Amino acid sequence: MVTISLCMIVKNEEQRLGKCLDSLQGIYDELLIADTGSSDRTKEVAAKYGAKVFDFQWCDDFAAARNFIGEKATCDYIYSADADEELDPENRKKFLQLKEILDPEIDIVQMYYLNQTTYRTVYNFDRELRPKLYKRVRTFTWISPIHETLRTEPLVFDSDIEIIHRPADDHAARDLAAFRRAVDSGMRLDERLFIMYARELYMAGEADDLKMAAPYMDRVENDPAATEDMKKAAVIILERAAFAAGDIPEFLSNALYDIACGGTAEVCCDLGNYYETIGQFENARAWFEVAAQGAYNILDASCSGDRAEAGVKRLSLKLENL
């Protein structure tokens, strides 16, 4: 049977930490916690569960915090968890069974993360696989009987274990502030992280967030090194920032540029909303129909699904009642 180090980073989690750890009892062999500045009883709660608690000076870098606590681990595998996660009895049983039979050749175990869209998070799927359990020390082996080579790709196992995510509050303001600091410091966001930033702005950003992000989005939209999806996402944020600022000519300019370049579902829905607000219901419904008929979405999957379909239905009713 493999051994597991449970590694966590926490701050002011006295209300939720115990429930999380109760659901993981029997699964982990050591509990390591990096506290990033709690002012409540988080450390006391952790101590009751036998945790080794380390202070981590927060530096706006979640990866650095996870690497810090991961370096303290001594077991075969590391399980990374947050205090707002928990396992129900059925999935705890599955995890215990996995621990007993896990092939040590497996490098990463993915598990299903639930409730992504329930708590206004910025993910498009309510159930998605995430890497949660991974080998602490990875060894390299030779493969292929002829023309042998080193296996460089990790062995990944997709389990059916489901983790319940119950965030207590909306992290959008915190995350958007962290993105701004990263961009202002000169950090170049790769495509994955840039799309996450744009998605958070589109789905949860306030007018001020959009206004502050606009100059950066303009640079990305004109950056030859940016991918097409990055440029499309930048234009989506620019049109939304203009609309939030009340600059309708600039909003329409960016929106029509997006349409001329193929059109995204997000912009189609935003055009639908705009024409609805000025009473042009036929135009509004037409744009929602374009979105619902399979327009390409980058940031918000609902723009080519539920949101678009709801717009078509809402506008159809308005037109019937005219």
C-alpha positions as CSV (number, residue, x, y, z in Angstrom):
1,M,0.0,0.0,0.0
2,V,1.3,3.5,-0.9
3,T,1.6,6.2,1.7
4,I,0.1,9.7,1.2
5,S,1.1,13.2,2.4
6,L,-1.9,15.5,2.6
7,C,-0.5,19.0,1.7
8,M,-2.6,22.1,2.1
9,I,-2.3,25.9,2.0
10,V,-4.8,27.7,4.3
11,K,-5.7,31.1,5.7
12,N,-8.5,31.8,8.2
13,E,-10.2,28.4,7.6
14,E,-11.2,27.5,11.2
15,Q,-14.9,27.0,10.1
16,R,-14.2,24.6,7.3
17,L,-10.9,22.9,7.9
18,G,-12.2,20.3,10.4
19,K,-14.9,19.1,8.0
20,C,-12.4,18.7,5.2
21,L,-10.0,16.7,7.4
22,D,-12.8,14.6,8.9
23,S,-13.7,13.5,5.3
24,L,-10.1,12.5,4.6
25,Q,-9.5,10.5,7.8
26,G,-7.6,7.2,7.1
27,I,-6.5,8.4,3.7
28,Y,-3.4,10.4,4.6
29,D,-0.4,9.3,6.5
30,E,0.9,12.7,7.3
31,L,-0.7,16.1,7.3
32,L,1.3,19.2,6.3
33,I,-0.2,22.7,6.3
34,A,1.2,26.0,5.1
35,D,-0.5,28.8,6.8
36,T,-0.3,32.1,4.9
37,G,-1.3,34.4,7.7
38,S,-4.4,33.3,9.6
39,S,-5.8,35.5,12.3
40,D,-8.4,33.0,13.5
41,R,-8.0,29.6,15.1
42,T,-7.0,27.8,12.0
43,K,-3.7,26.6,13.4
44,E,-5.3,25.3,16.6
45,V,-7.8,23.3,14.5
46,A,-4.9,21.9,12.4
47,A,-3.0,20.9,15.5
48,K,-6.0,18.9,16.8
49,Y,-5.6,16.7,13.7
50,G,-1.9,16.2,14.2
51,A,-0.8,18.6,11.5
52,K,2.7,19.9,11.0
53,V,2.0,23.6,10.5
54,F,4.5,25.9,8.7
55,D,4.2,29.6,8.2
56,F,4.5,30.8,4.6
57,Q,5.0,34.5,3.8
58,W,2.4,35.2,1.2
59,C,3.9,36.4,-2.1
60,D,0.9,36.4,-4.4
61,D,1.9,33.0,-5.7
62,F,-0.2,29.9,-5.0
63,A,2.2,27.7,-6.9
64,A,5.1,28.8,-4.7
65,A,3.0,28.0,-1.6
66,R,2.1,24.6,-2.9
67,N,5.7,23.9,-3.8
68,F,6.8,25.0,-0.4
69,I,4.6,22.7,1.5
70,G,5.2,19.8,-1.0
71,E,8.9,20.0,-0.2
72,K,8.1,19.1,3.4
73,A,6.4,15.8,2.4
74,T,8.0,12.4,3.0
75,C,5.4,9.9,1.7
76,D,5.1,8.2,-1.6
77,Y,2.4,10.4,-2.9
78,I,1.1,13.9,-2.3
79,Y,-2.6,14.7,-2.2
80,S,-3.3,18.4,-2.6
81,A,-6.5,19.7,-1.0
82,D,-8.2,23.0,-0.1
83,A,-10.2,23.5,3.1
84,D,-13.4,24.0,1.1
85,E,-13.2,20.5,-0.3
86,E,-14.6,17.3,1.1
87,L,-15.3,13.7,0.3
88,D,-18.7,12.1,0.9
89,P,-18.7,8.6,2.5
90,E,-18.9,6.8,-0.9
91,N,-16.0,8.7,-2.4
92,R,-13.9,8.4,0.8
93,K,-14.4,4.6,0.4
94,K,-13.3,4.7,-3.2
95,F,-10.2,6.7,-2.2
96,L,-9.3,4.2,0.5
97,Q,-9.7,1.4,-2.0
98,L,-7.5,3.2,-4.5
99,K,-4.8,3.6,-1.9
100,E,-4.7,-0.1,-1.3
101,I,-4.4,-1.1,-5.0
102,L,-2.6,1.9,-6.6
103,D,0.2,0.8,-8.9
104,P,3.3,2.6,-7.9
105,E,4.1,3.2,-11.6
106,I,1.2,5.7,-11.7
107,D,2.6,9.3,-11.5
108,I,-0.7,11.3,-11.3
109,V,-4.2,10.4,-10.3
110,Q,-7.0,12.7,-11.6
111,M,-10.2,13.0,-9.7
112,Y,-13.5,14.8,-10.5
113,Y,-14.0,18.2,-9.1
114,L,-17.7,19.0,-8.5
115,N,-19.8,22.2,-8.0
116,Q,-17.7,24.3,-10.4
117,T,-20.7,26.4,-11.6
118,T,-22.8,26.3,-8.5
119,Y,-20.9,28.9,-6.5
120,R,-20.2,31.5,-9.2
121,T,-16.8,30.2,-10.0
122,V,-15.3,30.9,-13.4
123,Y,-15.2,27.4,-14.8
124,N,-17.5,26.2,-17.6
125,F,-18.0,22.7,-16.3
126,D,-19.7,21.5,-13.2
127,R,-17.7,18.2,-13.1
128,E,-14.1,18.0,-14.5
129,L,-11.0,15.9,-14.0
130,R,-8.2,17.6,-12.1
131,P,-4.8,16.2,-11.1
132,K,-5.1,15.8,-7.3
133,L,-2.8,12.9,-6.2
134,Y,0.8,12.8,-7.5
135,K,4.0,10.9,-6.9
136,R,6.4,12.8,-4.6
137,V,9.5,11.6,-6.3
138,R,9.3,10.5,-10.0
139,T,11.7,7.9,-11.3
140,F,12.6,7.5,-14.9
141,T,12.5,4.1,-16.7
142,W,13.5,2.9,-20.1
143,I,10.7,1.7,-22.4
144,S,10.5,-0.1,-25.8
145,P,12.3,-3.4,-26.5
146,I,13.9,-1.9,-29.7
147,H,15.1,1.7,-30.1
148,E,14.6,2.0,-26.3
149,T,14.0,5.5,-24.9
150,L,13.3,7.1,-21.6
151,R,9.6,7.5,-20.7
152,T,9.1,11.2,-20.3
153,E,5.3,11.4,-20.3
154,P,3.8,10.8,-16.9
155,L,1.5,7.9,-16.3
156,V,-1.9,9.4,-15.5
157,F,-4.8,7.5,-14.1
158,D,-8.3,9.0,-14.4
159,S,-10.2,7.8,-11.3
160,D,-13.9,8.0,-10.7
161,I,-13.5,9.7,-7.3
162,E,-15.6,12.9,-6.8
163,I,-14.5,15.8,-4.7
164,I,-17.2,18.2,-3.4
165,H,-16.2,21.8,-3.6
166,R,-18.0,24.2,-1.3
167,P,-16.4,27.7,-1.4
168,A,-17.7,30.0,1.3
169,D,-17.3,33.2,-0.8
170,D,-16.5,34.6,-4.2
171,H,-12.8,34.7,-4.9
172,A,-13.1,36.9,-8.1
173,A,-12.0,40.2,-6.5
174,R,-9.0,38.5,-4.9
175,D,-8.0,36.7,-8.2
176,L,-8.5,39.7,-10.4
177,A,-6.3,41.8,-8.1
178,A,-3.6,39.1,-8.2
179,F,-3.8,39.1,-12.0
180,R,-3.4,42.9,-12.2
181,R,-0.4,42.7,-9.9
182,A,1.2,40.0,-12.1
183,V,0.6,41.9,-15.3
184,D,1.8,45.2,-13.8
185,S,5.0,43.5,-12.6
186,G,5.8,42.6,-16.3
187,M,4.8,38.9,-16.0
188,R,3.9,37.4,-19.4
189,L,0.9,35.2,-19.1
190,D,0.9,32.0,-21.1
191,E,-2.3,31.2,-23.1
192,R,-3.8,29.1,-20.3
193,L,-3.4,31.7,-17.7
194,F,-4.4,34.6,-20.0
195,I,-7.6,32.8,-20.9
196,M,-8.3,32.3,-17.1
197,Y,-7.8,36.0,-16.6
198,A,-10.1,37.0,-19.4
199,R,-12.7,34.4,-18.3
200,E,-12.7,35.8,-14.8
201,L,-13.1,39.3,-16.2
202,Y,-16.0,38.3,-18.4
203,M,-17.9,36.2,-15.9
204,A,-17.2,38.1,-12.7
205,G,-15.5,41.4,-13.4
206,E,-17.0,44.7,-12.4
207,A,-16.8,47.9,-14.5
208,D,-13.6,49.0,-12.7
209,D,-12.0,45.6,-13.3
210,L,-12.7,45.8,-17.0
211,K,-11.5,49.4,-17.2
212,M,-8.2,48.6,-15.5
213,A,-7.7,45.5,-17.7
214,A,-8.5,47.3,-21.0
215,P,-4.9,48.7,-21.7
216,Y,-3.4,45.3,-21.2
217,M,-6.0,43.6,-23.4
218,D,-5.3,46.1,-26.1
219,R,-1.6,45.2,-26.0
220,V,-2.4,41.5,-26.2
221,E,-4.9,42.0,-29.1
222,N,-2.0,43.7,-31.1
223,D,0.7,41.3,-30.0
224,P,2.0,39.2,-32.9
225,A,3.1,36.5,-30.4
226,A,-0.4,36.1,-29.0
227,T,-2.5,33.1,-30.2
228,E,-5.7,33.6,-32.1
229,D,-7.7,32.6,-29.0
230,M,-5.9,35.1,-26.9
231,K,-6.6,37.9,-29.4
232,K,-10.3,36.9,-29.6
233,A,-10.5,36.8,-25.8
234,A,-8.9,40.3,-25.6
235,V,-11.4,41.7,-28.0
236,I,-14.3,40.2,-26.0
237,I,-13.0,42.0,-22.9
238,L,-12.4,45.3,-24.8
239,E,-16.0,45.3,-26.1
240,R,-17.4,44.5,-22.7
241,A,-15.2,47.2,-21.0
242,A,-16.4,49.8,-23.5
243,F,-20.0,48.9,-22.9
244,A,-19.5,49.1,-19.1
245,A,-18.0,52.5,-19.6
246,G,-21.0,53.7,-21.7
247,D,-18.9,54.1,-24.8
248,I,-21.3,52.5,-27.3
249,P,-19.4,53.4,-30.5
250,E,-16.3,51.7,-29.1
251,F,-18.4,48.7,-27.9
252,L,-19.9,48.3,-31.4
253,S,-16.5,48.8,-33.1
254,N,-14.9,46.0,-31.1
255,A,-18.0,43.8,-31.4
256,L,-18.2,44.1,-35.2
257,Y,-14.4,43.5,-35.5
258,D,-15.0,40.2,-33.6
259,I,-17.9,39.3,-35.9
260,A,-15.7,40.2,-39.0
261,C,-13.1,37.8,-37.7
262,G,-15.5,34.9,-37.4
263,G,-17.5,35.9,-34.4
264,T,-17.6,34.5,-30.9
265,A,-20.7,33.4,-28.9
266,E,-19.8,35.8,-26.1
267,V,-19.9,38.9,-28.4
268,C,-23.1,37.6,-30.1
269,C,-24.8,37.4,-26.7
270,D,-23.5,40.9,-25.7
271,L,-24.9,42.3,-29.0
272,G,-28.2,40.5,-28.2
273,N,-28.3,42.2,-24.8
274,Y,-27.4,45.6,-26.3
275,Y,-30.2,45.5,-28.9
276,E,-32.6,44.3,-26.3
277,T,-31.8,47.3,-24.0
278,I,-32.6,49.7,-26.9
279,G,-35.8,47.9,-27.8
280,Q,-34.7,46.4,-31.1
281,F,-36.0,42.9,-30.2
282,E,-35.7,41.4,-33.7
283,N,-32.0,42.3,-33.9
284,A,-31.5,41.1,-30.3
285,R,-33.1,37.7,-31.0
286,A,-31.1,37.3,-34.2
287,W,-27.9,37.6,-32.3
288,F,-28.9,35.2,-29.6
289,E,-29.9,32.7,-32.3
290,V,-26.5,33.0,-33.9
291,A,-24.9,32.2,-30.5
292,A,-27.3,29.3,-29.9
293,Q,-26.6,27.8,-33.3
294,G,-23.1,26.8,-32.3
295,A,-21.0,30.0,-32.4
296,Y,-17.5,29.5,-31.1
297,N,-17.1,30.2,-27.3
298,I,-13.8,30.9,-25.6
299,L,-14.7,32.3,-22.2
300,D,-18.2,31.3,-21.2
301,A,-19.7,28.0,-22.6
302,S,-23.2,29.2,-21.6
303,C,-23.0,31.8,-24.4
304,S,-23.5,29.1,-27.0
305,G,-25.9,27.1,-24.7
306,D,-28.2,28.1,-21.8
307,R,-27.6,31.9,-21.9
308,A,-28.1,32.0,-25.7
309,E,-31.2,29.8,-25.6
310,A,-32.7,31.8,-22.8
311,G,-32.2,35.0,-24.8
312,V,-33.9,33.5,-27.8
313,K,-36.9,32.4,-25.7
314,R,-37.1,35.7,-23.8
315,L,-37.0,37.8,-27.0
316,S,-39.5,35.5,-28.8
317,L,-42.0,36.1,-26.0
318,K,-41.5,39.8,-26.1
319,L,-42.1,39.9,-29.8
320,E,-45.3,37.8,-29.4
321,N,-46.6,40.3,-26.9
322,L,-45.9,43.4,-29.0
